[in-house]
Amino acid sequence: MKRFADLFTALDQTTKTSVKTAALAAYFRDAPDDDKLWTIALLSGRRPRRTVTTTKLREWAAEVAGIPLWLFEECYPVVGDLSETIALVLPPATRESAHSLSHWIASLRALDKAEDAEKKAAILSAWDQLPPTERFVFNKLITGGWRMGVSQKLMTRALSQATGIDEPDLTHRLMGDWSPETTSFHTLVERPDPGASLSRPYPFYLAYQIDGPPEDLGTVTDWLAERKWDGIRGQFILREGQHFLWSRGEDLMTDRFPELAQLADFLPDGTVLDAEVLAFADEKPLSFARLQPRIGRKTVPKKLLAEAPVILMAYDLLEWEGADIRARPLSERRALLEGLIAGLPGGVPLRLSEAVPATGWPDLAAARAASREIGAEGLMLKRLSAPYLAGRKKGDWWKWKVEPLTIDAVMIYAQAGSGRRATLYTDFTFAVWKGETLVPFTKAYSGLTDAEFREITNWVRKNTKERFGPVRSVAPEHVFEIAFEGIQASPRHKSGVALRFPRMLRWRRDKPATEANTFEDLQQMLAQYG
Amino acid sequence: MVLQFTDRGIYCPAGDFHIDPWRPVPRALITHGHADHARPGHGAYLATRTAAPVIRHRLGDIPLDTIAYGETRRIGDAQVSFHPAGHVPGSAQIRVEVGGEIWVASGDYKTVDDGLSEPFEPVRCHAFITESTFGLPIYSWPDQAVLAADINGWWAENATAGRTSVLGVYSLGKAQRVLRLLDPSLGPILTHGAVEATNRVIRGQGLALPDTIQVTPDLDAKTHPGAMVLAPPSALGSAWMRRFGAVSTGFASGWMRLRGVRRRRAADRGFVISDHADWDGLNSAIRATGADRIFVTHGYTAQFSRWLTTQGYDAGIVETDYGGETLDEVTEEDPA
């Protein structure tokens, strides 16, 4: 574990990519194979199955630290990380150990069927023999959610340096449905088995938000413009009669969308599509909110299938007749894709994301402005001569999202932030007028500068009306312009609406509270865009 | 009430004076020279002899009277004395006694001996006003010796790799404390002007610091290879730093205990070093006063006062203007 904890510290102590890569490469050269495999797994978001609940961890940590549970719970939001909170409150270890990363993972897996008392004894014993960083790492192994400031790309580069295997080749080998429990370092990295690659997706190509006027991109006819659909980006793979659906986060989603299984009957073998999974009915996309209940579910009840049927809105063709065609220009890939979809009978849940016709940039600006009416988030601009690249790359693909919706609202509650922002009031609740009363409808905690947060914090301290635990109600004086990407009816919220990505766009010092928007304005937005 | 909490600061009606007020008052007793405690514009000032030079340096020609630690002075109907708070050189807890009832306003304090400030002395009292900057059990400070080894180890490693070490420290207190931890045999120690100005004041009052060289335009990594540079946090990442070429940056603060804060700072290294008491320090200091009533000022006030209540104290929260920005990197005078 020390070797892995040292790696963690080395990665954590620098912001320089080159230093991180070197540290990881050194680790990949020296560490035992089992540890290497687990490290790759952890850095690519795979974690051991959870065998101890976080509820128990909290209780035990508070007990060992000699503090009441409520105080532990108060520490957690300040630290912002459960594993770290536990590591920080525990008294120093009294013993030492020299076990490896894979040893500790195995010991955690062995607790799967154990009684609580046995689990507790094992966890407390581990805490008592691990120094602080190893303790933190150990807790992370239990709770998951590992973020080490290392992208999969950086990890792959380091592994490439250590093994001499090409980076793109490695990237492809490390994708897909593998787990350290079912493979070995040798099998996964050094001697890949061709059979295992059946489900393997290609790395997604990701776009940046456009940062200047679109005219800077040159001639409009060099570009393909499509709608930016508001669903889940996915990669659909059909190989040897088996189909797989991957999310951008490398989640295998095949079973969550059973209606897509029929595509295997209509598409030729050796086809891979880049597409959007979209809730779709009556020839138009449904809102993201309708799709949301289906994301978390591994199995789908019939009712949900009927309420939010999905289709694939296809953007691109990556593999055709079993051949990787990503290097061919988009214009050629599109032509193949169009031909593929044109031959499908009606009712098959696969559609082409149509090109938005344009003879000049103003046509696209107009199309973009109308995005919301058709349920899109804006436009995507893709260079027709470009290959399909891997990862987020500037130059050939751009997002051109619509301007956010905005509403002026009054701040009525404030709560302190966490971590660095723990002594600042940064989390606010906003309300609009309904007659003489203020109806809360959203929270927001980003968008202000540090200086503005400091200023509002001082104001909150002096203008607190009541405290409810960590929350303070404040005098309804300040108006903020709240920006958001979408609005939905929501029975769970008092106001009856839920906003998507709300944030503070600006502090409207020029507006008195009485001039904030009204509940009727909000209802109107819901009617128009919900 | 011996002391009251007003919108100008802590007020003693029996003596008609304020302690560390944040708005102008006729008479102010000052615990220490940090900007959130010693502000301009008061009619008269009283501070310890060792705090006075820095306060004068910062506030200019003010009507400042001084007092020795432990010396008792009568102001109106109040008996007043100053006692070491261990926060920075000259920092004091102010003891106020009226008709046999004793209150102590502790300002900012820490219980470990930093080797520079007069060490914290517990003062028995009925009511104790405490800060709670680090009033959660996640805050626990490493040993001074471990810290010194960490900082010097980082410096030596950088010097070997041909990098300049740039450490962000607050210019009053933290900078001098770090200076005393540095091993001058490792290389030259350079200082930003803001740090050096305070160094001069501290040296002027007889406190020994290792030799330092103030950074001037003709000075860079070539003239002083392998140097350790002490600069205010605001200088980190600024154009001022470019002269040093390849650098490794560090930041010294109690907040460095938290990984999230370390990462957001984007400094290469974070050293956990604070001039405020950690969780154990706060609790032991409060116990040692023997006080029943505790007033919790700046920091994790809600959590800490609730904790004290469960420990049997009559604890409450007091809103002040102290240390409101302790996590903030922009303000140079951040005393954390």
Contacts between the chains, C-beta under 8 A, distances in Angstrom:
chain1	res1	chain2	res2	distance
A	12	B	259	6.9
A	12	B	262	7.6
A	12	B	263	7.4
A	13	B	268	6.0
A	13	B	269	5.8
A	14	B	268	5.6
A	15	B	266	5.3
A	15	B	268	7.1
A	65	B	137	6.1
A	67	B	137	5.3
A	68	B	307	7.9
A	68	B	310	6.5
A	70	B	306	7.7
A	71	B	136	7.6
A	71	B	137	6.6
A	71	B	303	6.7
A	71	B	306	7.9
A	71	B	307	5.9
A	72	B	137	7.9
A	74	B	136	6.8
A	74	B	300	7.7
A	74	B	303	4.5
A	75	B	136	5.1
A	75	B	137	6.4
A	75	B	138	4.9
A	78	B	136	6.2
A	78	B	138	6.8
A	78	B	258	7.6
A	78	B	300	7.6
A	79	B	138	5.9
A	79	B	258	5.8
A	79	B	259	8.0
A	79	B	260	6.9
A	80	B	258	7.8
A	80	B	260	4.9
A	81	B	259	7.0
A	81	B	260	6.8
A	84	B	258	7.5
A	84	B	259	5.6
A	84	B	260	7.9
A	85	B	138	6.4
A	88	B	137	7.8
A	88	B	138	4.0
A	88	B	139	7.9
A	88	B	140	7.5
A	88	B	257	7.0
A	88	B	258	7.9
A	89	B	137	5.0
A	89	B	138	5.8
A	136	B	259	8.0
A	149	B	263	7.1
A	418	B	260	7.8
A	419	B	258	6.3
A	419	B	260	3.8
A	419	B	261	6.0
A	419	B	264	7.2
A	420	B	255	7.3
A	420	B	258	7.9
A	420	B	260	6.4
A	420	B	261	4.8
A	420	B	264	4.9
A	420	B	327	5.5
A	421	B	327	7.1
A	422	B	300	7.8
A	422	B	327	6.6
A	423	B	299	7.3
A	423	B	324	7.2
A	423	B	325	7.7
A	423	B	326	5.8
A	423	B	327	5.2
A	424	B	327	6.9
A	424	B	328	7.8
A	450	B	328	6.6
A	450	B	330	6.4
A	451	B	330	7.1
A	454	B	324	7.4
A	454	B	325	5.8
A	454	B	328	6.3
A	457	B	324	6.7
A	458	B	321	7.7
A	458	B	324	6.1
A	461	B	319	5.7
A	461	B	324	7.3
A	462	B	319	7.4
A	467	B	302	7.5
A	469	B	302	7.8
A	470	B	302	6.7
